[in-house]
Amino acid sequence: MSIESSSDSGTASRSRTVCALCRQRKTKCDRQLPRCGFCVKAKVECQYLPQAKKRGLRAGYVAELESRLESLEQQIETIQNQPGVVLATPRANSESHAQHHTSRSTPSHLGNVPTHATTPHDDISEKDSAVADLMSLPVSYFYTLAELWFTEDHRWAPILARDHIQDSLAALPNPVDRIPDVALRAVITLKIAYSSQAICLGYKGRHRLSMHLRSQVLVEAMAKPSLSSIQALFIISLLDCGSDDIPSTFNILSMCRRTAEHIGIFRQLLVRIESQSPAQVQPPNREFAMDNIPIAMTWAILATDAVTTLGVSWKDTSAALADHLSSVAYLSAPDFRESFSTHIHLCAIGLQPVHDFFYAYAKGEHQTLEAQALATTEDMYQNLMSYVYGMPTPHYTVLANGVVDYDINYIFSRILSNAAIIMIYQRYVLDEVGSQLARKRCIDSYHHIVDVIRNISDADAEITSPDCVNFIAVAARFKLVLGRELDQSRDPPFDILMHGINMCGRRWPLARRIDIVFRAAIVEVDTGVSSGLPEEFWDFKQSGIDISESMKRWVAEYKPSLYVGSLNGPYV
C-alpha cells in the first residue's frame, strides 16, 4: 500500500493526497492513514495516490509559440496591405467582450437548434477567445476528458469505440488548436461544459469553448452525413437536454434519425427485425453493441428519442420503425441478465404503447370511454411492472480490484418504468371513475422511485443521464399536486427526491431549473400562499414536457437572484 505522509507534524496522520477509490467515486476523502474512512467501511484496500510533481513547459515550446506568433503577424500584415481591408482594433480587456456572449438566435435551416447571436466583431472575439482556451489545454487533458466519457456516460450510451477515440486523441496537434475528429469533438464539447476536470477555464471559459466546439460539430455533422456525424449529434443532444433546451434536443434527435435514414442504418435494422418473430426482437447486449456500432447507434437513437419525448401529444409521421416496435411491445420479452439490453428494450419497445396512449388521449379517444381507457392503462401497467420485477435489485458491488461499482442502466430503468406508470395514471387520480386504483398505482410508483434514489450515492446521482432528472421530477411533481389538491402535507420521502434533483443539479442546468420551480411549489403547498407558478403546473393532465417551456419563462421572469449550488454556477 502506497502512503504519502505529510511532513507537517500536526497532520502526520493524514495523507497529502486523496485515495484512488475516493477520487474515482468523486467523494470526499478524510485522508486518514493508513486507510481512509470510506475504504474501512467498504472493507477494501486503500491506496493513496502519489503526489504529482509539477512539470514545466516542454523543451522548445516557447520557441514554437514565438515562431507561430511571427507567422501570424506576417499574415495580418499581408491582409492589412490588401486594398479595401480594414481590421478592427482589438479590445484591451478580453473579459469585457465575453459579456456579449449571452443571447441566442435560431437560423432557419437549423429549426430551434440554438446558436449565438452576436455582432461580427463580438463573434470574432468569442471565437478567438475560445481557440485560445483550447490551445491553453495540454494534450493530456483531452485524454482525461475522453476517459471521463467512458467512465461516466459510456455505461448508458455505449455508442463509441474506444479504439477510434484513442486513435483520434493520438492524431491531435500539439498545441491543440483544433479537434479533427467530429465524434471526439462532441465528447470534448460535453465534458468541457460539465466536468469538474475542466474547472480551470472558469464558468465563462467552459461555456464559451463548449459552444464554439458545439457549433463546429453541428456544421460538420450536417455537411457530411456519416456514422461519426450521428454519434456526434447524439452526444450534442445530451448536452442540450442537460442544458434545459428541450426544443433543440428534439431537433437534434430528429437530425439523428434523418441522417440514420439517409445513410441506411434505420432501414438495415427495420429489415432485420421484420424478418424476426415478435418474441425474437431484441436490442443488442453491450458486447454485441461494441462489435456492431451502427446497430447499437440505431437502438440508442430510438431509445433516447422515446424517453425524451415521453408525454408529448404528437406522433412522428416518419417513425415506421417505431410503429413496428409498438406492434411487438407486449410480445417481445427483454433479456434481464444484461442491463444495457434491458434498458434499451424498455425505452425503444416497452414505452411504445405509452406513446400511443398519449397520442390517442390528445385526440380525445379516451375521454369519453374512461372505463376502456383504464383497462388500457392496466395492460400498460402490467407490462411496465414486468421490467421492474424482472430486473435484479440495483446495488453497489466491490470488484476484485477494489473498485466500487453499480449498474446505472438498472437504476434508470426502474425510475423510468415507475415514472411512466405515474404519467399514465395521474390524469385519473382526481376523477370519479378509477381514482382509487389510479392513486394507489401512482403512490406505489412514487415510493419505488424514492427507494431507488435513497440507495445511490450523491456522486452517482450527479453523473446520471439528464433524462433521468425529468422522471425523478415526475414523481416529485405528482406528490406536490396531490398534496395541494387534498390539502396534505409533504412526507419525508419527498425530501429524498428533492435531494436527488439537487444532486443532479450539480451538473445539469435542467435539474437546477426544476429545483427552483419545485421549491416555489413547496412554499405554496406548505403555506397556502400563491407562488405565482403557472396553473398548468398543477394540472395532472399536463405532462412535464407540456409545461417545460412555461416553467422556463416563469423562472426567467422571477425577480430575485436564484442560486442553486453547483459546479456550474446559477441557473441562467
Secondary structure, 3 states (H helix, E strand, C coil): CCCCECCCHHHCCEECCCEHHHHHHCCCCCCECCCCHHHHHHCCCCCECCCCCCCCCCCCHHHHHHHHHHHHHHHHHHHHCCCCCCCCCCCCCCCHHHHHCCCEECCHHHCCCCEECCCHHHHHHHHHHHHHHHHHCCHHHHHHHHHHHHHHHCCCCCCCCHHHHHHHHHCCCCCCCCCCCHHHHHHHHHHHHHCHHHHHHHHHHHHHHHHHHHHHHHHHHHHCCCHHHHHHHHHHHHHHHHCCCHHHHHHHHHHHHHHHHHHCHHHHHHHHHHCCCHHHCCCCCHHHHHHCHHHHHHHHHHHHHHHHCCCCCCCCCCCHHHHHHHHCCCCCCCCCCCHHHHHHHHHHHHCHHHHHHHHHHHCCCCCCCHHHHHHHHHHHHHHHHHHHHHCCCCCCEECCCCCEECCHHHHHHHHHHHHHHHHHHHHHCCCCCCHHHHHHHHHHHHHHHHHHHHCCCHHHHHCCCHHHHHHHHHHHHHHHHHHHHHCCCCCHHHHHHHHHHHHHCCCCHHHHHHHHHHHHHHHHHHHCCCCCCCHHHHCCCCCHHHHHHHHHHHHHHCCCCCCCCCCCCCCC
